[in-house]
C-alpha cells in the first residue's frame, strides 16, 4: 500500500499543529534512535528501510533496522542483536491516527529483515569459525617471553602465537566450538586487540584459564571455586594468584551472560565475578587494552550465591556492578 508523500511538508495530525518538514521529522527520528544507544544511519529516506550497527557493535555490523513511515507520522526501530523493537510516532496525535495496517506491514517487513539478517549472520559466523580454526591450528603454543605476556607478567596459559608474533586467545561458544580468536599485537609501542572479523564473540562466548577444559564443559574436577574476568591478562593474573579456574568473558558487558552459563554448568560452585577496576567504559575486542592492565588497576569482585533463586537476581545486577560497584578482592 503506497501512501502519498509531500517531500517538503508532512501532513499535520492536528489542525492546530503546524506540519513538520521532512528534515524536522528525520531529526526527531534520529533523536529517538540515539535514545536507545544506537547510531542513526547517515541517510534516512521515508518509506525506505535502512540498516546500521546494533548496540555496542562496530561500524561494519548491520544488526539494527530502521524504517521511517512514508507519511512521516512515525517509524519502526529494531535491534536484532538485543531484541529491541520500537514503533515510534512523531507526536501523540500521530499515534492516535496511525494506520494499523501500516504498523502491521512495518512489523512484518522487520520480521523478514530479521530473518534475512540471521541467515547472513550465521553464514558469516560459519565462515569465520573455519578461518579461526585454520589460524589456530597453524599457530604454535606461546612462549613466556612474548612481549605482551612479559609486559603483563603472566604465563601463556594455552595461548598461541603466529609466525608474525601475534598472540591468539581462543573464543569458544557454549558447546566448546572455536567460534573466533582474539588477536593481540603490538602497534606503535602499544598493544591492540582485535577479534577475527565476522566471528561469533557475543553472548556467553568465553575461554577458561586453569580449568579441566578450555571452555565451560561442565567437567567438575577443580571447578569448586571459579572466577570470571573481562580480559585475558586479568584472568591469567587472578588464576596465578589464587589457583582458581578463571573464565575470560572478553568484555564488561559479557560478564552477565558468561556468569549465567557458568552457574548453569556448575550449579554448586562458588563463583566470583571480577570486573576491571577501571570499568567505567566497556572493553570491546576492537579497542586498545586499557593502560595499567590487571596488575596495576586491580579488580572489583562480587561473589554469587549458590542459591539458584538468589543467583538469578545477582547476575541481573552485574551490568550495574561491572561499572565499578562492589568490594575489592581479598
Protein Blocks (a to p, Z undefined) as FASTA:
>chain_A
ZZdddfkbccdfbfklccddfklmmmmmmmmmmmnopacdfbdcehiacddddehiafkb
ckbccdddfklpaccdddfknopacdddfbfklmmmpcfklmmmmmmmmmmmmmmmmmmm
mmmmmmmmmmmmmmmmmpccddfkbfklmmnopafklpacdfkopacdddddfkopafbd
cddddeehiacddddehiafehjbccdehiabfbdehpaghplbccddfblmlmmmmmmm
nopacddehiaklmmmmmmmmmmmmmmbccdddddfklmbccdfkbccdehijmlnopad
ddddfblklmmmmmmmmmmmmnopacddZZ
